[in-house]
Amino acid sequence: MSVHTYTSRNFTRDVGAAKRAAAEGPVFITDRGRPTFALLKIEDYYHLAGQPELSLLDVMDAIPGGLSGDSDIEFEPPRLQVELHAAELG
């Protein structure tokens, strides 16, 4: 694991390079020579925080009203009126 350091200015100029560097290890972003932020892979963050990795379904379930339909948003889609006719062949 390697540690990279980016100045705030260099980070702003090339966020993509910092993200690629974070794949190899933590990236420290400095402001006036002092570390102010750390960029980590999400897996590393979950490991440090002692949290299990969340799936997209877990994240969506955590949203108030999520997939359970308990939302305060009212939505009544209009009914589609369809008339079926026999096909005329030949």
PDB file of N, CA, C and O in Angstrom:
ATOM      1  N   MET A   1       0.847  -1.172   0.000  1.00  0.00           N
ATOM      2  CA  MET A   1       0.000   0.000   0.000  1.00  0.00           C
ATOM      3  C   MET A   1       0.888   1.230   0.000  1.00  0.00           C
ATOM      4  O   MET A   1       1.784   1.373   0.832  1.00  0.00           O
ATOM      5  N   SER A   2       0.625   2.106  -0.942  1.00  0.00           N
ATOM      6  CA  SER A   2       1.405   3.334  -0.992  1.00  0.00           C
ATOM      7  C   SER A   2       0.511   4.521  -0.624  1.00  0.00           C
ATOM      8  O   SER A   2      -0.695   4.505  -0.871  1.00  0.00           O
ATOM      9  N   VAL A   3       1.113   5.533  -0.040  1.00  0.00           N
ATOM     10  CA  VAL A   3       0.411   6.736   0.366  1.00  0.00           C
ATOM     11  C   VAL A   3       0.819   7.862  -0.577  1.00  0.00           C
ATOM     12  O   VAL A   3       2.006   8.070  -0.829  1.00  0.00           O
ATOM     13  N   HIS A   4      -0.160   8.582  -1.091  1.00  0.00           N
ATOM     14  CA  HIS A   4       0.092   9.694  -1.996  1.00  0.00           C
ATOM     15  C   HIS A   4      -0.373  10.987  -1.347  1.00  0.00           C
ATOM     16  O   HIS A   4      -1.287  10.988  -0.522  1.00  0.00           O
ATOM     17  N   THR A   5       0.260  12.078  -1.725  1.00  0.00           N
ATOM     18  CA  THR A   5      -0.115  13.400  -1.223  1.00  0.00           C
ATOM     19  C   THR A   5      -0.326  14.330  -2.406  1.00  0.00           C
ATOM     20  O   THR A   5       0.499  14.384  -3.318  1.00  0.00           O
ATOM     21  N   TYR A   6      -1.423  15.054  -2.386  1.00  0.00           N
ATOM     22  CA  TYR A   6      -1.744  16.043  -3.413  1.00  0.00           C
ATOM     23  C   TYR A   6      -2.001  17.377  -2.729  1.00  0.00           C
ATOM     24  O   TYR A   6      -2.655  17.427  -1.687  1.00  0.00           O
ATOM     25  N   THR A   7      -1.496  18.442  -3.302  1.00  0.00           N
ATOM     26  CA  THR A   7      -1.887  19.751  -2.808  1.00  0.00           C
ATOM     27  C   THR A   7      -3.333  19.972  -3.217  1.00  0.00           C
ATOM     28  O   THR A   7      -3.825  19.332  -4.147  1.00  0.00           O
ATOM     29  N   SER A   8      -4.000  20.857  -2.539  1.00  0.00           N
ATOM     30  CA  SER A   8      -5.391  21.156  -2.863  1.00  0.00           C
ATOM     31  C   SER A   8      -5.514  21.606  -4.321  1.00  0.00           C
ATOM     32  O   SER A   8      -6.463  21.236  -5.013  1.00  0.00           O
ATOM     33  N   ARG A   9      -4.559  22.398  -4.775  1.00  0.00           N
ATOM     34  CA  ARG A   9      -4.572  22.894  -6.148  1.00  0.00           C
ATOM     35  C   ARG A   9      -4.409  21.749  -7.152  1.00  0.00           C
ATOM     36  O   ARG A   9      -5.147  21.679  -8.135  1.00  0.00           O
ATOM     37  N   ASN A  10      -3.440  20.845  -6.909  1.00  0.00           N
ATOM     38  CA  ASN A  10      -3.234  19.721  -7.829  1.00  0.00           C
ATOM     39  C   ASN A  10      -4.413  18.765  -7.814  1.00  0.00           C
ATOM     40  O   ASN A  10      -4.774  18.203  -8.848  1.00  0.00           O
ATOM     41  N   PHE A  11      -5.012  18.581  -6.653  1.00  0.00           N
ATOM     42  CA  PHE A  11      -6.203  17.730  -6.563  1.00  0.00           C
ATOM     43  C   PHE A  11      -7.324  18.292  -7.427  1.00  0.00           C
ATOM     44  O   PHE A  11      -7.981  17.556  -8.162  1.00  0.00           O
ATOM     45  N   THR A  12      -7.539  19.610  -7.332  1.00  0.00           N
ATOM     46  CA  THR A  12      -8.587  20.261  -8.113  1.00  0.00           C
ATOM     47  C   THR A  12      -8.322  20.157  -9.606  1.00  0.00           C
ATOM     48  O   THR A  12      -9.254  19.996 -10.394  1.00  0.00           O
ATOM     49  N   ARG A  13      -7.069  20.247  -9.996  1.00  0.00           N
ATOM     50  CA  ARG A  13      -6.712  20.187 -11.426  1.00  0.00           C
ATOM     51  C   ARG A  13      -6.888  18.799 -12.014  1.00  0.00           C
ATOM     52  O   ARG A  13      -7.235  18.658 -13.187  1.00  0.00           O
ATOM     53  N   ASP A  14      -6.647  17.756 -11.191  1.00  0.00           N
ATOM     54  CA  ASP A  14      -6.700  16.399 -11.735  1.00  0.00           C
ATOM     55  C   ASP A  14      -7.276  15.418 -10.715  1.00  0.00           C
ATOM     56  O   ASP A  14      -6.554  14.618 -10.121  1.00  0.00           O
ATOM     57  N   VAL A  15      -8.577  15.498 -10.530  1.00  0.00           N
ATOM     58  CA  VAL A  15      -9.262  14.614  -9.588  1.00  0.00           C
ATOM     59  C   VAL A  15      -9.104  13.157 -10.023  1.00  0.00           C
ATOM     60  O   VAL A  15      -8.971  12.267  -9.183  1.00  0.00           O
ATOM     61  N   GLY A  16      -9.120  12.921 -11.315  1.00  0.00           N
ATOM     62  CA  GLY A  16      -8.987  11.554 -11.831  1.00  0.00           C
ATOM     63  C   GLY A  16      -7.680  10.903 -11.401  1.00  0.00           C
ATOM     64  O   GLY A  16      -7.663   9.722 -11.056  1.00  0.00           O
ATOM     65  N   ALA A  17      -6.587  11.657 -11.416  1.00  0.00           N
ATOM     66  CA  ALA A  17      -5.294  11.111 -10.988  1.00  0.00           C
ATOM     67  C   ALA A  17      -5.336  10.756  -9.510  1.00  0.00           C
ATOM     68  O   ALA A  17      -4.782   9.735  -9.102  1.00  0.00           O
ATOM     69  N   ALA A  18      -5.986  11.584  -8.709  1.00  0.00           N
ATOM     70  CA  ALA A  18      -6.100  11.302  -7.276  1.00  0.00           C
ATOM     71  C   ALA A  18      -6.938  10.053  -7.041  1.00  0.00           C
ATOM     72  O   ALA A  18      -6.621   9.254  -6.160  1.00  0.00           O
ATOM     73  N   LYS A  19      -7.998   9.876  -7.813  1.00  0.00           N
ATOM     74  CA  LYS A  19      -8.820   8.669  -7.679  1.00  0.00           C
ATOM     75  C   LYS A  19      -8.033   7.427  -8.061  1.00  0.00           C
ATOM     76  O   LYS A  19      -8.154   6.389  -7.410  1.00  0.00           O
ATOM     77  N   ARG A  20      -7.227   7.526  -9.114  1.00  0.00           N
ATOM     78  CA  ARG A  20      -6.396   6.376  -9.503  1.00  0.00           C
ATOM     79  C   ARG A  20      -5.376   6.074  -8.412  1.00  0.00           C
ATOM     80  O   ARG A  20      -5.110   4.909  -8.118  1.00  0.00           O
ATOM     81  N   ALA A  21      -4.805   7.110  -7.813  1.00  0.00           N
ATOM     82  CA  ALA A  21      -3.833   6.920  -6.739  1.00  0.00           C
ATOM     83  C   ALA A  21      -4.497   6.291  -5.517  1.00  0.00           C
ATOM     84  O   ALA A  21      -3.875   5.490  -4.819  1.00  0.00           O
ATOM     85  N   ALA A  22      -5.749   6.644  -5.255  1.00  0.00           N
ATOM     86  CA  ALA A  22      -6.469   6.093  -4.102  1.00  0.00           C
ATOM     87  C   ALA A  22      -6.719   4.600  -4.256  1.00  0.00           C
ATOM     88  O   ALA A  22      -6.948   3.905  -3.266  1.00  0.00           O
ATOM     89  N   ALA A  23      -6.680   4.101  -5.483  1.00  0.00           N
ATOM     90  CA  ALA A  23      -6.828   2.656  -5.698  1.00  0.00           C
ATOM     91  C   ALA A  23      -5.630   1.896  -5.134  1.00  0.00           C
ATOM     92  O   ALA A  23      -5.727   0.708  -4.829  1.00  0.00           O
ATOM     93  N   GLU A  24      -4.505   2.590  -4.998  1.00  0.00           N
ATOM     94  CA  GLU A  24      -3.280   1.964  -4.474  1.00  0.00           C
ATOM     95  C   GLU A  24      -3.116   2.175  -2.977  1.00  0.00           C
ATOM     96  O   GLU A  24      -2.374   1.436  -2.330  1.00  0.00           O
ATOM     97  N   GLY A  25      -3.791   3.166  -2.416  1.00  0.00           N
ATOM     98  CA  GLY A  25      -3.669   3.477  -0.997  1.00  0.00           C
ATOM     99  C   GLY A  25      -4.240   4.844  -0.719  1.00  0.00           C
ATOM    100  O   GLY A  25      -4.707   5.515  -1.639  1.00  0.00           O
ATOM    101  N   PRO A  26      -4.214   5.278   0.539  1.00  0.00           N
ATOM    102  CA  PRO A  26      -4.818   6.569   0.875  1.00  0.00           C
ATOM    103  C   PRO A  26      -4.128   7.739   0.180  1.00  0.00           C
ATOM    104  O   PRO A  26      -2.925   7.714  -0.082  1.00  0.00           O
ATOM    105  N   VAL A  27      -4.916   8.749  -0.104  1.00  0.00           N
ATOM    106  CA  VAL A  27      -4.413   9.983  -0.699  1.00  0.00           C
ATOM    107  C   VAL A  27      -4.696  11.104   0.291  1.00  0.00           C
ATOM    108  O   VAL A  27      -5.843  11.314   0.687  1.00  0.00           O
ATOM    109  N   PHE A  28      -3.664  11.815   0.686  1.00  0.00           N
ATOM    110  CA  PHE A  28      -3.825  12.962   1.565  1.00  0.00           C
ATOM    111  C   PHE A  28      -3.833  14.219   0.723  1.00  0.00           C
ATOM    112  O   PHE A  28      -2.977  14.402  -0.143  1.00  0.00           O
ATOM    113  N   ILE A  29      -4.800  15.085   0.978  1.00  0.00           N
ATOM    114  CA  ILE A  29      -4.912  16.350   0.270  1.00  0.00           C
ATOM    115  C   ILE A  29      -4.512  17.432   1.262  1.00  0.00           C
ATOM    116  O   ILE A  29      -5.062  17.530   2.359  1.00  0.00           O
ATOM    117  N   THR A  30      -3.553  18.233   0.856  1.00  0.00           N
ATOM    118  CA  THR A  30      -3.015  19.238   1.780  1.00  0.00           C
ATOM    119  C   THR A  30      -3.499  20.636   1.425  1.00  0.00           C
ATOM    120  O   THR A  30      -3.800  20.944   0.272  1.00  0.00           O
ATOM    121  N   ASP A  31      -3.564  21.456   2.437  1.00  0.00           N
ATOM    122  CA  ASP A  31      -3.878  22.864   2.292  1.00  0.00           C
ATOM    123  C   ASP A  31      -2.804  23.630   3.042  1.00  0.00           C
ATOM    124  O   ASP A  31      -2.699  23.530   4.264  1.00  0.00           O
ATOM    125  N   ARG A  32      -2.006  24.394   2.307  1.00  0.00           N
ATOM    126  CA  ARG A  32      -0.891  25.147   2.882  1.00  0.00           C
ATOM    127  C   ARG A  32       0.089  24.228   3.618  1.00  0.00           C
ATOM    128  O   ARG A  32       0.613  24.556   4.683  1.00  0.00           O
ATOM    129  N   GLY A  33       0.313  23.058   2.999  1.00  0.00           N
ATOM    130  CA  GLY A  33       1.313  22.130   3.522  1.00  0.00           C
ATOM    131  C   GLY A  33       0.831  21.214   4.631  1.00  0.00           C
ATOM    132  O   GLY A  33       1.591  20.367   5.101  1.00  0.00           O
ATOM    133  N   ARG A  34      -0.418  21.365   5.060  1.00  0.00           N
ATOM    134  CA  ARG A  34      -0.936  20.521   6.142  1.00  0.00           C
ATOM    135  C   ARG A  34      -2.028  19.608   5.607  1.00  0.00           C
ATOM    136  O   ARG A  34      -2.893  20.075   4.866  1.00  0.00           O
ATOM    137  N   PRO A  35      -2.021  18.319   5.955  1.00  0.00           N
ATOM    138  CA  PRO A  35      -3.087  17.419   5.514  1.00  0.00           C
ATOM    139  C   PRO A  35      -4.447  17.893   6.039  1.00  0.00           C
ATOM    140  O   PRO A  35      -4.606  18.152   7.232  1.00  0.00           O
ATOM    141  N   THR A  36      -5.418  18.002   5.137  1.00  0.00           N
ATOM    142  CA  THR A  36      -6.752  18.445   5.534  1.00  0.00           C
ATOM    143  C   THR A  36      -7.836  17.438   5.183  1.00  0.00           C
ATOM    144  O   THR A  36      -8.891  17.416   5.817  1.00  0.00           O
ATOM    145  N   PHE A  37      -7.588  16.608   4.180  1.00  0.00           N
ATOM    146  CA  PHE A  37      -8.562  15.601   3.764  1.00  0.00           C
ATOM    147  C   PHE A  37      -7.833  14.314   3.414  1.00  0.00           C
ATOM    148  O   PHE A  37      -6.640  14.315   3.108  1.00  0.00           O
ATOM    149  N   ALA A  38      -8.586  13.207   3.467  1.00  0.00           N
ATOM    150  CA  ALA A  38      -8.044  11.916   3.033  1.00  0.00           C
ATOM    151  C   ALA A  38      -9.039  11.296   2.055  1.00  0.00           C
ATOM    152  O   ALA A  38     -10.246  11.299   2.294  1.00  0.00           O
ATOM    153  N   LEU A  39      -8.520  10.773   0.965  1.00  0.00           N
ATOM    154  CA  LEU A  39      -9.338  10.106  -0.040  1.00  0.00           C
ATOM    155  C   LEU A  39      -9.031   8.621   0.037  1.00  0.00           C
ATOM    156  O   LEU A  39      -7.876   8.208  -0.062  1.00  0.00           O
ATOM    157  N   LEU A  40     -10.092   7.811   0.218  1.00  0.00           N
ATOM    158  CA  LEU A  40      -9.932   6.361   0.367  1.00  0.00           C
ATOM    159  C   LEU A  40     -10.878   5.626  -0.562  1.00  0.00           C
ATOM    160  O   LEU A  40     -11.901   6.169  -0.980  1.00  0.00           O
ATOM    161  N   LYS A  41     -10.527   4.376  -0.884  1.00  0.00           N
ATOM    162  CA  LYS A  41     -11.491   3.510  -1.552  1.00  0.00           C
ATOM    163  C   LYS A  41     -12.615   3.257  -0.554  1.00  0.00           C
ATOM    164  O   LYS A  41     -12.376   3.209   0.652  1.00  0.00           O
ATOM    165  N   ILE A  42     -13.820   3.097  -1.046  1.00  0.00           N
ATOM    166  CA  ILE A  42     -14.960   2.902  -0.154  1.00  0.00           C
ATOM    167  C   ILE A  42     -14.793   1.639   0.688  1.00  0.00           C
ATOM    168  O   ILE A  42     -15.240   1.605   1.835  1.00  0.00           O
ATOM    169  N   GLU A  43     -14.166   0.613   0.146  1.00  0.00           N
ATOM    170  CA  GLU A  43     -13.939  -0.616   0.913  1.00  0.00           C
ATOM    171  C   GLU A  43     -13.024  -0.333   2.107  1.00  0.00           C
ATOM    172  O   GLU A  43     -13.241  -0.858   3.199  1.00  0.00           O
ATOM    173  N   ASP A  44     -12.000   0.499   1.893  1.00  0.00           N
ATOM    174  CA  ASP A  44     -11.097   0.864   2.987  1.00  0.00           C
ATOM    175  C   ASP A  44     -11.828   1.672   4.045  1.00  0.00           C
ATOM    176  O   ASP A  44     -11.598   1.492   5.241  1.00  0.00           O
ATOM    177  N   TYR A  45     -12.704   2.558   3.606  1.00  0.00           N
ATOM    178  CA  TYR A  45     -13.478   3.349   4.565  1.00  0.00           C
ATOM    179  C   TYR A  45     -14.344   2.445   5.434  1.00  0.00           C
ATOM    180  O   TYR A  45     -14.344   2.574   6.658  1.00  0.00           O
ATOM    181  N   TYR A  46     -15.080   1.532   4.808  1.00  0.00           N
ATOM    182  CA  TYR A  46     -15.938   0.620   5.569  1.00  0.00           C
ATOM    183  C   TYR A  46     -15.108  -0.198   6.553  1.00  0.00           C
ATOM    184  O   TYR A  46     -15.531  -0.431   7.686  1.00  0.00           O
ATOM    185  N   HIS A  47     -13.925  -0.632   6.119  1.00  0.00           N
ATOM    186  CA  HIS A  47     -13.050  -1.399   6.998  1.00  0.00           C
ATOM    187  C   HIS A  47     -12.627  -0.562   8.210  1.00  0.00           C
ATOM    188  O   HIS A  47     -12.691  -1.035   9.345  1.00  0.00           O
ATOM    189  N   LEU A  48     -12.195   0.681   7.969  1.00  0.00           N
ATOM    190  CA  LEU A  48     -11.778   1.560   9.056  1.00  0.00           C
ATOM    191  C   LEU A  48     -12.939   1.906   9.994  1.00  0.00           C
ATOM    192  O   LEU A  48     -12.756   2.003  11.207  1.00  0.00           O
ATOM    193  N   ALA A  49     -14.119   2.088   9.428  1.00  0.00           N
ATOM    194  CA  ALA A  49     -15.284   2.462  10.224  1.00  0.00           C
ATOM    195  C   ALA A  49     -15.896   1.262  10.940  1.00  0.00           C
ATOM    196  O   ALA A  49     -16.783   1.418  11.779  1.00  0.00           O
ATOM    197  N   GLY A  50     -15.416   0.058  10.603  1.00  0.00           N
ATOM    198  CA  GLY A  50     -15.967  -1.143  11.231  1.00  0.00           C
ATOM    199  C   GLY A  50     -17.382  -1.443  10.778  1.00  0.00           C
ATOM    200  O   GLY A  50     -18.155  -2.067  11.505  1.00  0.00           O
ATOM    201  N   GLN A  51     -17.722  -0.997   9.574  1.00  0.00           N
ATOM    202  CA  GLN A  51     -19.059  -1.228   9.034  1.00  0.00           C
ATOM    203  C   GLN A  51     -18.988  -2.256   7.916  1.00  0.00           C
ATOM    204  O   GLN A  51     -18.007  -2.301   7.174  1.00  0.00           O
ATOM    205  N   PRO A  52     -20.008  -3.070   7.792  1.00  0.00           N
ATOM    206  CA  PRO A  52     -20.035  -3.975   6.633  1.00  0.00           C
ATOM    207  C   PRO A  52     -20.283  -3.164   5.367  1.00  0.00           C
ATOM    208  O   PRO A  52     -20.898  -2.098   5.404  1.00  0.00           O
ATOM    209  N   GLU A  53     -19.802  -3.680   4.269  1.00  0.00           N
ATOM    210  CA  GLU A  53     -20.030  -3.015   2.995  1.00  0.00           C
ATOM    211  C   GLU A  53     -21.518  -3.058   2.679  1.00  0.00           C
ATOM    212  O   GLU A  53     -22.149  -4.107   2.806  1.00  0.00           O
ATOM    213  N   LEU A  54     -22.082  -1.930   2.268  1.00  0.00           N
ATOM    214  CA  LEU A  54     -23.500  -1.854   1.979  1.00  0.00           C
ATOM    215  C   LEU A  54     -23.765  -2.107   0.505  1.00  0.00           C
ATOM    216  O   LEU A  54     -23.021  -1.654  -0.365  1.00  0.00           O
ATOM    217  N   SER A  55     -24.833  -2.835   0.242  1.00  0.00           N
ATOM    218  CA  SER A  55     -25.245  -3.032  -1.145  1.00  0.00           C
ATOM    219  C   SER A  55     -26.132  -1.857  -1.553  1.00  0.00           C
ATOM    220  O   SER A  55     -26.576  -1.086  -0.703  1.00  0.00           O
ATOM    221  N   LEU A  56     -26.383  -1.727  -2.826  1.00  0.00           N
ATOM    222  CA  LEU A  56     -27.263  -0.674  -3.314  1.00  0.00           C
ATOM    223  C   LEU A  56     -28.648  -0.824  -2.687  1.00  0.00           C
ATOM    224  O   LEU A  56     -29.293   0.175  -2.369  1.00  0.00           O
ATOM    225  N   LEU A  57     -29.105  -2.047  -2.510  1.00  0.00           N
ATOM    226  CA  LEU A  57     -30.413  -2.286  -1.895  1.00  0.00           C
ATOM    227  C   LEU A  57     -30.428  -1.789  -0.453  1.00  0.00           C
ATOM    228  O   LEU A  57     -31.414  -1.195  -0.018  1.00  0.00           O
ATOM    229  N   ASP A  58     -29.335  -2.027   0.301  1.00  0.00           N
ATOM    230  CA  ASP A  58     -29.244  -1.528   1.678  1.00  0.00           C
ATOM    231  C   ASP A  58     -29.333  -0.006   1.714  1.00  0.00           C
ATOM    232  O   ASP A  58     -30.034   0.565   2.549  1.00  0.00           O
ATOM    233  N   VAL A  59     -28.621   0.639   0.804  1.00  0.00           N
ATOM    234  CA  VAL A  59     -28.623   2.101   0.758  1.00  0.00           C
ATOM    235  C   VAL A  59     -30.019   2.612   0.424  1.00  0.00           C
ATOM    236  O   VAL A  59     -30.499   3.557   1.050  1.00  0.00           O
ATOM    237  N   MET A  60     -30.670   1.999  -0.552  1.00  0.00           N
ATOM    238  CA  MET A  60     -32.010   2.450  -0.947  1.00  0.00           C
ATOM    239  C   MET A  60     -33.023   2.210   0.165  1.00  0.00           C
ATOM    240  O   MET A  60     -33.934   3.016   0.351  1.00  0.00           O
ATOM    241  N   ASP A  61     -32.880   1.116   0.906  1.00  0.00           N
ATOM    242  CA  ASP A  61     -33.781   0.853   2.024  1.00  0.00           C
ATOM    243  C   ASP A  61     -33.609   1.866   3.139  1.00  0.00           C
ATOM    244  O   ASP A  61     -34.543   2.103   3.906  1.00  0.00           O
ATOM    245  N   ALA A  62     -32.431   2.467   3.245  1.00  0.00           N
ATOM    246  CA  ALA A  62     -32.176   3.451   4.290  1.00  0.00           C
ATOM    247  C   ALA A  62     -32.782   4.815   3.972  1.00  0.00           C
ATOM    248  O   ALA A  62     -32.892   5.663   4.858  1.00  0.00           O
ATOM    249  N   ILE A  63     -33.174   5.034   2.729  1.00  0.00           N
ATOM    250  CA  ILE A  63     -33.801   6.292   2.337  1.00  0.00           C
ATOM    251  C   ILE A  63     -35.223   6.305   2.889  1.00  0.00           C
ATOM    252  O   ILE A  63     -35.962   5.338   2.705  1.00  0.00           O
ATOM    253  N   PRO A  64     -35.620   7.394   3.568  1.00  0.00           N
ATOM    254  CA  PRO A  64     -37.000   7.455   4.075  1.00  0.00           C
ATOM    255  C   PRO A  64     -37.993   7.224   2.948  1.00  0.00           C
ATOM    256  O   PRO A  64     -37.952   7.906   1.924  1.00  0.00           O
ATOM    257  N   GLY A  65     -38.863   6.284   3.136  1.00  0.00           N
ATOM    258  CA  GLY A  65     -39.843   5.944   2.107  1.00  0.00           C
ATOM    259  C   GLY A  65     -39.311   4.959   1.101  1.00  0.00           C
ATOM    260  O   GLY A  65     -40.088   4.409   0.321  1.00  0.00           O
ATOM    261  N   GLY A  66     -38.010   4.711   1.087  1.00  0.00           N
ATOM    262  CA  GLY A  66     -37.281   3.798   0.206  1.00  0.00           C
ATOM    263  C   GLY A  66     -38.115   2.942  -0.712  1.00  0.00           C
ATOM    264  O   GLY A  66     -39.051   3.434  -1.344  1.00  0.00           O
ATOM    265  N   LEU A  67     -37.793   1.677  -0.795  1.00  0.00           N
ATOM    266  CA  LEU A  67     -38.505   0.764  -1.685  1.00  0.00           C
ATOM    267  C   LEU A  67     -39.766   0.202  -1.046  1.00  0.00           C
ATOM    268  O   LEU A  67     -40.562  -0.460  -1.711  1.00  0.00           O
ATOM    269  N   SER A  68     -39.948   0.466   0.245  1.00  0.00           N
ATOM    270  CA  SER A  68     -41.087  -0.126   0.945  1.00  0.00           C
ATOM    271  C   SER A  68     -42.403   0.553   0.597  1.00  0.00           C
ATOM    272  O   SER A  68     -43.471   0.015   0.886  1.00  0.00           O
ATOM    273  N   GLY A  69     -42.338   1.740  -0.025  1.00  0.00           N
ATOM    274  CA  GLY A  69     -43.562   2.429  -0.413  1.00  0.00           C
ATOM    275  C   GLY A  69     -44.159   3.259   0.707  1.00  0.00           C
ATOM    276  O   GLY A  69     -45.301   3.703   0.588  1.00  0.00           O
ATOM    277  N   ASP A  70     -43.430   3.483   1.788  1.00  0.00           N
ATOM    278  CA  ASP A  70     -43.935   4.264   2.918  1.00  0.00           C
ATOM    279  C   ASP A  70     -43.725   5.759   2.724  1.00  0.00           C
ATOM    280  O   ASP A  70     -43.725   6.508   3.701  1.00  0.00           O
ATOM    281  N   SER A  71     -43.553   6.192   1.537  1.00  0.00           N
ATOM    282  CA  SER A  71     -43.256   7.596   1.254  1.00  0.00           C
ATOM    283  C   SER A  71     -44.507   8.451   1.410  1.00  0.00           C
ATOM    284  O   SER A  71     -45.626   7.958   1.264  1.00  0.00           O
ATOM    285  N   ASP A  72     -44.316   9.729   1.705  1.00  0.00           N
ATOM    286  CA  ASP A  72     -45.424  10.674   1.791  1.00  0.00           C
ATOM    287  C   ASP A  72     -45.813  11.221   0.430  1.00  0.00           C
ATOM    288  O   ASP A  72     -46.712  12.055   0.326  1.00  0.00           O
ATOM    289  N   ILE A  73     -45.149  10.760  -0.599  1.00  0.00           N
ATOM    290  CA  ILE A  73     -45.427  11.234  -1.953  1.00  0.00           C
ATOM    291  C   ILE A  73     -46.619  10.466  -2.508  1.00  0.00           C
ATOM    292  O   ILE A  73     -46.629   9.236  -2.543  1.00  0.00           O
ATOM    293  N   GLU A  74     -47.619  11.221  -2.940  1.00  0.00           N
ATOM    294  CA  GLU A  74     -48.786  10.583  -3.540  1.00  0.00           C
ATOM    295  C   GLU A  74     -48.575  10.492  -5.044  1.00  0.00           C
ATOM    296  O   GLU A  74     -48.177  11.462  -5.688  1.00  0.00           O
ATOM    297  N   PHE A  75     -48.845   9.324  -5.588  1.00  0.00           N
ATOM    298  CA  PHE A  75     -48.673   9.132  -7.020  1.00  0.00           C
ATOM    299  C   PHE A  75     -49.734   8.164  -7.504  1.00  0.00           C
ATOM    300  O   PHE A  75     -49.755   6.999  -7.108  1.00  0.00           O
ATOM    301  N   GLU A  76     -50.602   8.649  -8.352  1.00  0.00           N
ATOM    302  CA  GLU A  76     -51.638   7.810  -8.952  1.00  0.00           C
ATOM    303  C   GLU A  76     -51.463   7.879 -10.464  1.00  0.00           C
ATOM    304  O   GLU A  76     -51.927   8.830 -11.092  1.00  0.00           O
ATOM    305  N   PRO A  77     -50.809   6.895 -11.054  1.00  0.00           N
ATOM    306  CA  PRO A  77     -50.639   6.940 -12.510  1.00  0.00           C
ATOM    307  C   PRO A  77     -51.985   6.751 -13.205  1.00  0.00           C
ATOM    308  O   PRO A  77     -52.843   6.016 -12.716  1.00  0.00           O
ATOM    309  N   PRO A  78     -52.167   7.413 -14.337  1.00  0.00           N
ATOM    310  CA  PRO A  78     -53.435   7.252 -15.057  1.00  0.00           C
ATOM    311  C   PRO A  78     -53.557   5.841 -15.630  1.00  0.00           C
ATOM    312  O   PRO A  78     -52.571   5.228 -16.039  1.00  0.00           O
ATOM    313  N   ARG A  79     -54.777   5.351 -15.646  1.00  0.00           N
ATOM    314  CA  ARG A  79     -55.037   4.027 -16.213  1.00  0.00           C
ATOM    315  C   ARG A  79     -54.997   4.117 -17.737  1.00  0.00           C
ATOM    316  O   ARG A  79     -55.518   5.060 -18.332  1.00  0.00           O
ATOM    317  N   LEU A  80     -54.384   3.140 -18.340  1.00  0.00           N
ATOM    318  CA  LEU A  80     -54.294   3.078 -19.788  1.00  0.00           C
ATOM    319  C   LEU A  80     -55.526   2.359 -20.320  1.00  0.00           C
ATOM    320  O   LEU A  80     -55.824   1.238 -19.907  1.00  0.00           O
ATOM    321  N   GLN A  81     -56.231   2.999 -21.224  1.00  0.00           N
ATOM    322  CA  GLN A  81     -57.422   2.396 -21.834  1.00  0.00           C
ATOM    323  C   GLN A  81     -57.012   1.778 -23.171  1.00  0.00           C
ATOM    324  O   GLN A  81     -56.611   2.487 -24.094  1.00  0.00           O
ATOM    325  N   VAL A  82     -57.116   0.470 -23.265  1.00  0.00           N
ATOM    326  CA  VAL A  82     -56.689  -0.239 -24.469  1.00  0.00           C
ATOM    327  C   VAL A  82     -57.854  -1.057 -25.002  1.00  0.00           C
ATOM    328  O   VAL A  82     -58.503  -1.788 -24.254  1.00  0.00           O
ATOM    329  N   GLU A  83     -58.114  -0.934 -26.284  1.00  0.00           N
ATOM    330  CA  GLU A  83     -59.131  -1.759 -26.933  1.00  0.00           C
ATOM    331  C   GLU A  83     -58.430  -2.753 -27.844  1.00  0.00           C
ATOM    332  O   GLU A  83     -57.621  -2.368 -28.687  1.00  0.00           O
ATOM    333  N   LEU A  84     -58.736  -4.005 -27.677  1.00  0.00           N
ATOM    334  CA  LEU A  84     -58.131  -5.058 -28.483  1.00  0.00           C
ATOM    335  C   LEU A  84     -59.084  -5.466 -29.590  1.00  0.00           C
ATOM    336  O   LEU A  84     -60.279  -5.640 -29.353  1.00  0.00           O
ATOM    337  N   HIS A  85     -58.563  -5.620 -30.790  1.00  0.00           N
ATOM    338  CA  HIS A  85     -59.342  -6.055 -31.954  1.00  0.00           C
ATOM    339  C   HIS A  85     -58.637  -7.258 -32.562  1.00  0.00           C
ATOM    340  O   HIS A  85     -57.416  -7.394 -32.483  1.00  0.00           O
ATOM    341  N   ALA A  86     -59.433  -8.122 -33.166  1.00  0.00           N
ATOM    342  CA  ALA A  86     -58.886  -9.279 -33.840  1.00  0.00           C
ATOM    343  C   ALA A  86     -58.095  -8.802 -35.063  1.00  0.00           C
ATOM    344  O   ALA A  86     -58.507  -7.865 -35.748  1.00  0.00           O
ATOM    345  N   ALA A  87     -56.996  -9.432 -35.322  1.00  0.00           N
ATOM    346  CA  ALA A  87     -56.181  -9.075 -36.483  1.00  0.00           C
ATOM    347  C   ALA A  87     -56.844  -9.585 -37.741  1.00  0.00           C
ATOM    348  O   ALA A  87     -57.385 -10.690 -37.764  1.00  0.00           O
ATOM    349  N   GLU A  88     -56.803  -8.785 -38.782  1.00  0.00           N
ATOM    350  CA  GLU A  88     -57.341  -9.188 -40.076  1.00  0.00           C
ATOM    351  C   GLU A  88     -56.186  -9.630 -40.961  1.00  0.00           C
ATOM    352  O   GLU A  88     -55.333  -8.823 -41.329  1.00  0.00           O
ATOM    353  N   LEU A  89     -56.162 -10.878 -41.290  1.00  0.00           N
ATOM    354  CA  LEU A  89     -55.086 -11.433 -42.119  1.00  0.00           C
ATOM    355  C   LEU A  89     -55.610 -11.671 -43.530  1.00  0.00           C
ATOM    356  O   LEU A  89     -56.728 -12.151 -43.719  1.00  0.00           O
ATOM    357  N   GLY A  90     -54.813 -11.342 -44.485  1.00  0.00           N
ATOM    358  CA  GLY A  90     -55.066 -11.692 -45.855  1.00  0.00           C
ATOM    359  C   GLY A  90     -55.848 -10.806 -46.625  1.00  0.00           C
ATOM    360  O   GLY A  90     -56.092 -11.064 -47.804  1.00  0.00           O
TER     361      GLY A  90
END
